[in-house]
Amino acid sequence: MIKIYNTLTSKKEEFAPITPGAVKMYACGVTVYDYSHLGHARGAVVFDVIQRYFRRKGFRVTYVRNFTDVDDKIINRAKEEGTTAAEVAQKYIQAYQEDMARLGVSRADVEPRATGHIKEMVEVIKGLIEKGHAYVVDGNVFFRVASFAGYGKLSKRNLEDMQAGARVEVDERKNDPLDFALWKASKPGEPAWDSPWGPGRPGWHIECTAMGFKHLGETFDIHAGGKDLIFPHHENEIAQSEAFSGKRFVNYWLHNGFVNINQEKMSKSLGNFFTIREILDQYDAEIVRLFLLSTHYRSPIDFSDGNLKDARAGLDRFYTMKEGIKNYLAGKMPPAVRPEQVIEGADRPLYEKILNLRTVFEEAMDDDFNTAFAIGLIYDLVRDVNKFIAEVEGKREDAAYIILSAAADAFDNVGKTLGIFLRDPEEWFKAARLGEGKVSLPMEKIEEYIHLRNEARARKDWAEADRIRLVLDEAGVALYDRSGGTVWKPK
């Protein structure tokens, strides 16, 4: 039984999909006028894991994540760059897809663009006008907030307080300061589409309503986004959608918490604003993904060098364990015995704990997708398995093989849902820190030195072998001579 914290009701609720066995999920995507930042990465990674988890549980998932590709910021960026809004949007959509691929974020099932749904938006706006929920002023169309009795139910804001705040910036064209634009009359040089009210372009909020309706229906299961979207964006989506259809728009609203930088809110004005690309130039993508999942998605998360180092240290422990398992199992055949015949004494609780990992992992994830607790459970087992590996020489070989192969399978099983812990340990230790300046030689050069050293050892030129080891040591490379050959790790 999956329980989800629903922003609409402010409580955890048992998930009951509209269609049994199916999940229809929409996540607000990015406005593509610049490179995406860490806040975008958090939402993308969190909702990626959530849709993976639904699939793990056997649901048929339709996951929609949109692009806002027409907007004032896009138009202004096009003017700055001397290009078109369409070219700006395409440039940053491609950049976003590249960033997501590096972070291991899966493509959504549907990735609609706002400009591809103008017809659907116009139809919804026409319906709102006909029902008295919207009005036209000089080619602009505004939603009449007072016509929708449930306005404020998502954000829990008082209507009078919202009206007082809206009066700070009064638009004389509106009947009420809270009313918001559904359609904007075009200005010279701006992108424009034909409509019954004259050439123009859609307002921001109507985009998600039209795309949600088209790809998921007038009522769907889950709508996700950052907490900053609760008001006004998602509040306005509810108002226009339910005013148009007369139906409940979304059953469960999920919102991820803010990202802070060294305990301050991330913002350009404070000079602590980082794009995903800037971060991935300094830290391995798996470190960043693990960091983003190590705090519950609804809580704020503090991005700091210390927290990233903690994530890296955790991955080091995990891949050290995975390397130990790999080395022990290498060249051995599975024993032709049943586990209960050979696993006994103090090793039986560990084996049962390994087999139980899938269950306790799902219990954590069933509780509002608690990745933080799930990762804690994984590391608790990593500690136990590492202890077992350290003492493996005194164990029965058949029992050790069964225990360690079961551990490898269990960790891979949960890792696939989280999108972490899936690399070959040698790849992790070679690549994870190269971008952080921990090793001063390129990988190809390191491999060349190792080859030369192995040749020197083969001809018993121990002085040359020691000289090469010293060169690599000074470059931050530690060598380990094993039966299968020499491997290396950053020091």
Salt bridges, closest charged atoms under 4 A:
ASP34 OD2 - ARG77 NH2 3.59
ASP34 OD2 - LYS268 NZ 3.89
ASP48 OD2 - ARG52 NE 2.96
ASP48 OD2 - ARG289 NH2 2.75
ASP72 OD2 - LYS184 NZ 3.96
ASP72 OD1 - ARG201 NH2 2.36
GLU80 OE1 - ARG77 NE 3.24
GLU81 OE2 - ARG77 NH1 3.95
GLU81 OE2 - LYS91 NZ 3.88
GLU98 OE1 - ARG277 NH2 2.46
ASP99 OD1 - ARG277 NE 2.84
ASP109 OD2 - ARG55 NH2 2.74
GLU111 OE2 - ARG65 NH2 2.98
GLU111 OE1 - ARG107 NE 2.77
GLU120 OE2 - LYS214 NZ 3.26
GLU123 OE2 - LYS126 NZ 3.56
ASP171 OD2 - ARG173 NH2 2.83
GLU190 OE1 - ARG201 NE 3.40
GLU218 OE1 - LYS247 NZ 2.99
GLU237 OE1 - HIS223 NE2 2.86
GLU237 OE2 - HIS233 NE2 3.09
GLU237 OE2 - HIS234 NE2 3.83
GLU242 OE1 - LYS153 NZ 2.79
ASP284 OD2 - ARG423 NH1 2.71
GLU286 OE1 - ARG423 NH1 3.00
ASP305 OD2 - LYS309 NZ 3.09
ASP316 OD2 - ARG433 NH2 1.77
GLU323 OE2 - ARG482 NH1 3.20
GLU323 OE1 - LYS489 NZ 2.96
GLU340 OE2 - ARG338 NE 2.89
ASP347 OD1 - LYS395 NZ 3.05
GLU362 OE2 - ARG56 NE 2.93
GLU362 OE1 - LYS57 NZ 3.23
ASP366 OD2 - LYS57 NZ 3.58
ASP367 OD1 - LYS12 NZ 2.64
ASP368 OD2 - HIS296 NE2 3.48
ASP368 OD2 - ARG298 NE 2.76
ASP380 OD2 - LYS353 NZ 2.63
ASP380 OD1 - ARG383 NH2 2.50
ASP384 OD2 - LYS353 NZ 2.54
ASP384 OD1 - ARG383 NH2 3.59
GLU391 OE2 - LYS387 NZ 3.24
ASP398 OD2 - ARG396 NH2 2.84
ASP412 OD1 - LYS322 NZ 3.78
ASP424 OD2 - LYS326 NZ 2.72
GLU426 OE2 - LYS430 NZ 2.91
GLU427 OE2 - ARG423 NE 3.53
GLU436 OE1 - ARG312 NH1 2.45
GLU447 OE2 - LYS430 NZ 2.55
GLU448 OE2 - LYS445 NZ 3.75
GLU455 OE2 - HIS451 NE2 3.07
ASP461 OD2 - ARG459 NH2 3.77
GLU464 OE2 - ARG467 NH2 2.96
ASP473 OD1 - LYS491 NZ 3.14
ASP481 OD2 - ARG453 NH2 2.97
ASP481 OD1 - ARG457 NH1 3.36
ASP481 OD2 - ARG469 NH2 3.28
